[in-house]
Amino acid sequence: MSRRSLIRDLQDRMGLFAWLILPLLVALLFSLGLARALDQSEVEARRTNLEVLGLFQSRLVEVRAARGIAYLGDSTGMSGKGPRYSIPGRLGTSLARNPALPPVISLAEAGLGPMDFYLLAEEVSHADPAAVIVSVNLAALSHLWAQRLSHPEFASAIGAERWLEAFGLPSVVNGVKADRLILYPGLRALGLGEVWRDVNRYQARFLQAWRELGVALGSTLEIPSWKKSPPRPSLASHSAEDQEALLEEALRQQQWNRYGKAIRGVDPEDPSLRILAATLRHWQSRHIPVLMVVIPINVELVENLGLDDPEGRKQTLDALANVAQSTGAEFLDLHDLLPGESFADWQGHYSLESAPEGPSLIAARMEPFLASMIEGRPE
């Protein structure tokens, strides 16, 4: 090949390289510019799953320091009025009367369910709690909960000893498929946790900025998502009677989406129950006492809406009791403890207006179980 041909071939290759690298450079410059714009703006996104994980881990430090009781639950274990008004807060106040009993540390966060408890089980056991309370919300057994309240990033905390076990479980229940079981623990093992958290946060802020821009422009610049709820029908053109009927039907559908699976009767081999059993077995192997509590739901509302199936509910509760019994955990069923007036909303959060209020009643029923478990535990 002549020198001129070599030069032309080299120029062609460099030209191709330039065309390949140019889009990457443009994307990089755009990303840097956008990151700077977001830093200078006041856009704040909701907490990412990785930030929730970080918060969870920080509370585990408290569990280890106090050798406390770890309370695992969702937003029903929280209170807008402050921690002391929540179930773990009320329980902690009650147990504090006995100096021999450890404090209760709340690990409750909105949307946590069986799959999250499984992924975080190793982190909890490393904190060496005096006991673990697993708060089971019957709504968390629903398909809707698994689809909309997924925390797949928690897979990064699964631990090497349980990694292979996870592949044998129905991890797809909460969006944690095989690729994520490989990628997320891998990022943590490589020491890229902080970088991953920053990228995750940047993505969340970008999506929030996009939505706010849409509002400012008077349009809907929503990024399509299969997780979005369908739009609610307009009531403006309906009579008051029709509006009431439509709202009742919307409430019936909402309650069925949350509790229908549990009301109808959960199969003993249901994926959520298999995952819950694996979680409890892990703590059993670490000799950590566990109290599994089925928290109250608004049974009165379910009955009034014509949705109830007592036999189906019993099947679900029997299946949950069997999970606890087979893994050495204590079981406490409080699902029908509270009257309708003890609930603050359709999502099953507890009201503080009734006397005595829900969290105190729940804590009072849990206290003797916990005291017996801890006081009878050999040192």
DAZI-V717546 format. One line per field, one symbol per residue. psi: psi as a letter, one per 20 degrees, with the letter a starting at -180 (. if undefined). Layout:
BEGIN
psi->???
END
This chain:
BEGIN
psi->prhhhgggggggghgggghhhghggggghgggggggghhirjpprqprhhhggggghhhhhggghilappopabiijrpiiqhiirghghgggghihoiiqrrpppjpqpiqaghghghjgggghhilqhrppooophhiiqhgghgilqmhiihijhqhhjghhhhiqmiigkjnrhhhhggghggghjkjgggggggggggghghhhgghggghikrnlppppiiqqqqqqpihjqrhghgggghhhggghghghgigghghopphjpghhgggghghhghghjkpppoppoqqrnhgggghikiqnhhgghgghhgghhgggijjqqpoojhkhqrhijphaiijqpqjhqoqrghggghhhhghgggggghjpq.
END
